[in-house]
Amino acid sequence: MVHVTTKIERAAASDVARIGDFTAATIHEAQGRRGAIASNIKPIDPETSFVGSAFTVVCAPRDNLMLQVAIHYAQPGDVLIVSAGEFAEAGMFGDVLGNACKAKGIAALVTDAGVRDTRELRELGLPVFSGSVSIKGTVKETLGALNQPVVFGGELIRPGDIVKGDADGVVVVRREEAREVAELSAARDAHEAELIEKYWAGGTTIELCNLTEVLKAKGLTTDIEDAS
């Protein structure tokens, strides 16, 4: 017997939306280079992005029984985080389940395993991020955990944490840190916008990134000094 948890504490909708204003890379950097999911997990359509509350599910390799259970219990705006043993040679999610997710208002599906029917999923417009694409089928045999903390793509994800994904990858933000991370991300965006403006005004990388003394201390010389 396996008892599953269906009720989780989610971040406030306003906090989720605020995190969604920033790129995954910006969020990762802003929160101290934490939260980045393994880089092999990428979108089947790089034009899609998502943000939402993590709804975690553990499936056995080549088995999508608990994924179907998770779709049943997930709420609109949830992101299904499907840990399936990083098994690449199985398409555990395709257009039929994609339509089930879209009809329920599920924000995205992220799995460390494989998916299939990628053309249909792209046309559907559901953000799907996966470790692989495989046409090989699955079974529906094994029970597993639902809404328990899970190490996924090298990061601990807890049910209700905020997950953001875009063309570059996926990042997780602790639910209780959402407002602080949003502020740090906004500050980082503002700083980078200022840098870009200064580059176009003639500033250089060594000057604007304060590298003069760093490079000197490391012993870097150039032929400019030789000529003088």
C-alpha positions as CSV (number, residue, x, y, z in Angstrom):
1,M,0.0,0.0,0.0
2,V,1.2,3.5,-0.8
3,H,-0.4,6.6,0.7
4,V,-0.2,9.7,-1.4
5,T,-0.3,13.3,-0.4
6,T,-2.6,15.5,-2.5
7,K,-2.8,18.7,-0.4
8,I,0.3,20.9,-0.5
9,E,1.1,24.4,0.6
10,R,1.7,26.6,-2.5
11,A,3.3,30.0,-2.7
12,A,1.0,33.0,-3.1
13,A,-0.1,33.6,-6.7
14,S,1.5,37.0,-6.6
15,D,4.9,35.6,-5.6
16,V,4.7,33.0,-8.3
17,A,3.9,35.6,-10.9
18,R,6.7,37.8,-9.7
19,I,9.3,35.0,-10.1
20,G,7.9,34.5,-13.6
21,D,9.1,38.0,-14.6
22,F,12.7,36.8,-14.6
23,T,14.7,34.3,-16.7
24,A,15.8,31.1,-15.2
25,A,19.5,32.1,-15.5
26,T,18.8,35.5,-13.7
27,I,17.0,33.7,-10.8
28,H,19.8,31.1,-10.5
29,E,22.5,33.8,-10.3
30,A,20.5,36.1,-8.0
31,Q,19.8,33.5,-5.4
32,G,23.5,32.7,-5.0
33,R,23.9,30.3,-8.0
34,R,21.5,27.9,-6.5
35,G,18.5,26.0,-7.8
36,A,19.6,25.2,-11.4
37,I,18.3,21.8,-12.6
38,A,20.6,19.6,-14.6
39,S,21.3,21.1,-18.0
40,N,20.2,18.1,-20.0
41,I,16.6,18.8,-19.1
42,K,15.5,21.1,-21.8
43,P,12.2,22.2,-23.5
44,I,10.9,20.4,-26.5
45,D,10.0,23.9,-27.8
46,P,12.5,26.6,-26.8
47,E,9.8,29.2,-27.4
48,T,7.8,28.1,-24.4
49,S,8.4,29.1,-20.8
50,F,6.5,28.5,-17.5
51,V,6.3,29.3,-13.8
52,G,4.3,27.5,-11.2
53,S,4.2,25.5,-8.0
54,A,6.0,22.1,-7.9
55,F,3.8,19.0,-7.8
56,T,6.2,16.2,-7.4
57,V,5.8,12.6,-8.5
58,V,8.1,9.6,-8.5
59,C,7.6,7.0,-11.2
60,A,9.5,3.8,-11.8
61,P,11.6,3.7,-15.0
62,R,9.4,2.9,-18.0
63,D,6.3,3.2,-15.9
64,N,3.9,6.2,-16.0
65,L,1.2,5.0,-13.6
66,M,1.9,7.6,-10.9
67,L,2.2,10.3,-13.6
68,Q,-1.4,9.6,-14.4
69,V,-2.3,9.8,-10.7
70,A,-0.5,13.1,-10.4
71,I,-2.4,14.6,-13.4
72,H,-5.7,13.6,-11.7
73,Y,-4.8,15.4,-8.4
74,A,-2.8,18.4,-9.7
75,Q,-4.4,21.8,-9.6
76,P,-4.4,24.6,-12.3
77,G,-1.0,26.4,-12.2
78,D,0.9,23.4,-10.9
79,V,4.1,22.2,-12.5
80,L,4.5,18.4,-12.6
81,I,8.0,17.4,-11.6
82,V,8.3,13.8,-12.7
83,S,11.3,11.9,-11.3
84,A,11.6,8.6,-13.3
85,G,15.1,7.4,-12.7
86,E,16.6,9.5,-15.5
87,F,15.6,6.7,-17.8
88,A,16.1,8.0,-21.3
89,E,14.7,5.1,-23.4
90,A,11.0,5.5,-22.7
91,G,8.5,8.1,-23.8
92,M,6.4,8.3,-20.7
93,F,4.4,11.4,-21.7
94,G,2.9,12.3,-25.0
95,D,0.0,14.1,-26.7
96,V,-2.8,12.3,-24.9
97,L,-1.6,13.0,-21.4
98,G,-0.5,16.5,-22.7
99,N,-4.1,17.2,-23.5
100,A,-5.2,16.0,-20.1
101,C,-2.7,18.4,-18.5
102,K,-3.8,21.3,-20.8
103,A,-7.4,20.7,-20.1
104,K,-6.8,20.9,-16.3
105,G,-4.7,24.1,-16.6
106,I,-1.5,22.4,-15.5
107,A,1.3,24.9,-16.2
108,A,4.0,22.5,-17.4
109,L,5.6,19.1,-17.2
110,V,9.2,18.6,-16.3
111,T,10.7,15.1,-16.3
112,D,14.2,13.6,-16.1
113,A,13.0,10.8,-18.4
114,G,11.8,10.8,-22.0
115,V,8.7,12.1,-23.8
116,R,7.3,11.6,-27.3
117,D,4.7,13.1,-29.7
118,T,6.8,16.2,-29.6
119,R,5.3,17.8,-32.7
120,E,1.8,17.4,-31.3
121,L,2.9,18.7,-27.9
122,R,4.4,21.8,-29.5
123,E,1.2,22.5,-31.3
124,L,-0.7,22.0,-28.1
125,G,1.4,24.7,-26.4
126,L,2.0,22.9,-23.2
127,P,5.5,23.6,-21.9
128,V,7.3,20.2,-21.7
129,F,10.8,19.8,-20.5
130,S,12.5,16.5,-20.6
131,G,15.8,14.7,-20.4
132,S,15.3,12.9,-23.7
133,V,12.9,12.2,-26.5
134,S,12.0,8.5,-27.1
135,I,9.2,6.7,-28.9
136,K,9.5,3.6,-26.7
137,G,6.4,2.7,-24.6
138,T,5.8,2.4,-20.9
139,V,3.7,0.3,-18.5
140,K,1.3,1.2,-15.7
141,E,2.4,-1.1,-12.8
142,T,4.3,0.6,-10.0
143,L,3.1,2.8,-7.2
144,G,5.3,5.6,-6.0
145,A,5.5,8.8,-4.0
146,L,3.3,11.9,-4.7
147,N,4.2,15.3,-3.3
148,Q,7.2,14.3,-1.3
149,P,10.5,16.2,-1.4
150,V,12.6,14.8,-4.3
151,V,16.1,15.2,-5.6
152,F,15.5,16.1,-9.2
153,G,18.2,17.1,-11.7
154,G,20.7,17.5,-8.8
155,E,18.5,19.8,-6.8
156,L,16.1,19.2,-3.9
157,I,12.5,20.2,-4.9
158,R,9.8,20.3,-2.3
159,P,6.1,20.3,-3.2
160,G,4.9,23.9,-3.4
161,D,8.3,25.4,-4.3
162,I,8.3,27.7,-7.3
163,V,9.7,26.4,-10.5
164,K,10.6,28.5,-13.5
165,G,11.6,27.2,-16.9
166,D,12.6,28.8,-20.2
167,A,14.8,28.1,-23.3
168,D,17.9,27.9,-21.2
169,G,16.7,25.5,-18.5
170,V,14.9,25.1,-15.2
171,V,15.4,26.6,-11.8
172,V,13.7,26.1,-8.4
173,V,13.0,28.7,-5.8
174,R,12.2,27.9,-2.2
175,R,8.6,29.0,-1.5
176,E,9.6,31.0,1.6
177,E,12.4,32.8,-0.3
178,A,10.3,33.9,-3.2
179,R,9.9,37.6,-2.4
180,E,13.6,38.0,-1.5
181,V,14.7,36.2,-4.7
182,A,12.4,38.4,-6.8
183,E,14.0,41.5,-5.3
184,L,17.5,40.2,-6.0
185,S,16.5,39.2,-9.5
186,A,15.1,42.7,-10.2
187,A,18.3,44.3,-8.9
188,R,20.4,42.0,-11.1
189,D,18.4,42.8,-14.2
190,A,18.7,46.5,-13.5
191,H,22.5,46.2,-13.1
192,E,22.9,44.2,-16.3
193,A,20.7,46.8,-18.2
194,E,23.1,49.5,-17.0
195,L,26.1,47.5,-18.1
196,I,24.7,47.0,-21.6
197,E,24.0,50.8,-21.9
198,K,27.6,51.5,-20.9
199,Y,29.0,49.1,-23.4
200,W,27.1,50.8,-26.2
201,A,28.4,54.1,-24.9
202,G,32.0,52.9,-25.4
203,G,32.8,51.1,-22.1
204,T,34.9,48.0,-22.1
205,T,34.7,44.7,-20.3
206,I,37.9,45.1,-18.4
207,E,36.9,48.6,-17.2
208,L,33.3,47.9,-16.4
209,C,33.9,44.5,-14.7
210,N,36.8,46.0,-12.6
211,L,39.3,43.6,-14.0
212,T,42.4,45.8,-14.3
213,E,43.9,45.0,-10.9
214,V,42.7,41.4,-11.0
215,L,44.5,40.7,-14.3
216,K,47.6,42.6,-13.1
217,A,47.7,40.5,-9.9
218,K,47.5,37.3,-12.0
219,G,50.4,38.4,-14.1
220,L,48.7,39.2,-17.4
221,T,50.7,41.4,-19.7
222,T,50.0,42.5,-23.3
223,D,52.0,43.8,-26.2
224,I,50.6,47.3,-25.5
225,E,53.0,47.5,-22.5
226,D,55.8,46.1,-24.6
227,A,55.4,48.8,-27.2
228,S,55.6,51.6,-24.6
